[in-house]
């Protein structure tokens, strides 16, 4: 054994040491495969299948699962309800994403200002709504929107002012967007604020010596530096907007203005659990996932190319 060590032979335990990183990664890989890769593969499999009914569909063998090819995808892409729900979500996102990120940026800049007091309490108060589950937040705001139980409607009525019906027509988009703003602004604010706190103090001191005001410092130093955090929060907000489900589903019993297919994911839920057509639901889910991936990748690609051009200039 001593001869093997002098000649540079394999040392005891070296194979075990080399295999240790893979052993540590094994639980994460197993969980990823079990709860992420496997469901995606199963959804892809279901999207290519359908049920063929023979006769009246009664008895054993009357309903049989067969190969469907791309017919489920063709039906999903030509479904007018899915297209209408996608357009509604785009209108909803046009309100939510700019408002949420703008408000989060303003709050982060205010908390990062030198004269801010009670900064810790303010950060906690702004972030706390994010910890409230979406269903509970939608229920709470839904009852606040109802004219019969809302204290806001009562105060407006006592003041002799007209009270808008936020659960009907165009104001419904504002009502849904308000729930998303209330719950998601705090998370985005924390991301941007953390990026602001990582800026070296020497940059602020140099700006102060040059006579820059706090507004000029925010516009010319802080916002350009935290631009990557803004891109990240914008990316997450787009994905969350395309996947909106809990808010309209929770508010559905409170108003007739919300259809059962108001958003694409609500359409998937109806197909899978109401119409009992998991094959069409799987195909629609794959279409939504691909569109989300394309939009996200396109956005990141555009931002990356613009930043590269800016660095080259």
Residue pairs with C-beta under 8 A, 6 or more apart in sequence:
3 9
4 10
5 11
43 282
43 285
43 286
44 282
44 286
46 278
46 279
46 282
47 72
47 73
47 279
47 282
47 283
47 285
47 286
48 67
48 68
48 69
48 70
48 72
49 65
49 66
49 67
49 68
49 279
50 65
50 66
50 68
50 71
50 72
50 279
51 63
51 64
51 65
51 66
51 279
52 63
52 64
52 65
52 66
53 62
53 63
54 61
54 62
54 63
54 64
55 62
56 62
57 63
68 279
72 279
72 280
72 282
72 283
73 283
73 286
73 287
75 280
75 283
76 82
76 280
76 283
76 284
76 287
77 287
79 267
79 284
81 261
81 267
82 261
82 264
82 267
82 284
82 287
84 261
85 261
85 262
85 263
85 264
85 266
85 267
86 264
88 262
88 263
89 241
89 242
89 244
89 263
89 264
91 173
92 173
92 176
92 177
92 241
92 244
92 263
93 238
93 241
93 242
95 173
95 174
95 177
96 177
96 180
96 181
96 184
96 237
96 241
97 234
97 237
97 238
97 241
99 177
99 181
100 180
100 181
100 184
100 185
100 188
100 237
101 188
101 230
101 233
101 234
101 237
103 181
103 185
103 189
104 185
104 186
104 188
104 189
104 191
104 192
104 233
105 192
105 223
105 226
105 230
107 126
107 185
107 189
107 193
108 189
108 192
108 193
108 196
108 226
109 196
109 218
109 222
109 223
110 116
111 119
111 122
111 123
111 189
111 193
112 193
112 196
112 197
112 222
113 214
114 214
116 122
123 189
123 190
123 193
126 185
126 186
126 189
127 186
127 187
127 189
127 190
128 186
129 137
129 182
129 183
129 185
129 186
130 183
130 184
130 186
130 187
132 183
134 179
134 183
134 246
134 247
134 250
135 246
135 250
137 179
137 182
137 183
137 247
138 179
138 246
138 247
138 250
138 251
139 250
141 175
141 178
141 179
141 182
142 167
142 250
142 251
142 254
143 149
143 150
144 150
144 151
144 152
145 166
145 167
145 175
145 251
145 254
146 153
146 167
146 254
147 153
147 163
147 165
152 163
153 163
156 162
156 163
157 163
164 171
165 171
166 172
166 174
166 175
167 175
167 251
167 254
167 255
167 257
168 255
168 257
169 257
172 255
172 257
172 258
175 251
176 244
176 247
176 248
176 251
179 247
180 240
180 241
180 244
180 247
184 237
184 240
188 233
188 236
188 237
191 229
191 232
191 233
192 226
192 229
192 230
192 233
194 229
195 225
195 226
195 228
195 229
196 222
196 225
196 226
199 221
199 222
199 225
199 226
203 221
204 217
204 221
207 216
207 217
207 220
207 221
208 217
212 220
212 221
223 230
231 300
231 303
234 299
235 296
235 299
235 300
238 292
238 295
238 296
238 299
239 292
239 296
242 264
242 288
242 291
242 292
242 295
243 265
243 292
244 263
244 265
245 263
245 265
245 266
245 269
248 258
248 262
248 263
248 266
249 266
249 269
251 258
252 258
252 260
252 262
260 266
260 270
260 274
261 267
261 270
264 284
264 288
265 288
267 284
268 281
268 284
268 285
268 288
269 281
271 277
271 278
271 280
271 281
271 284
272 278
272 281
272 282
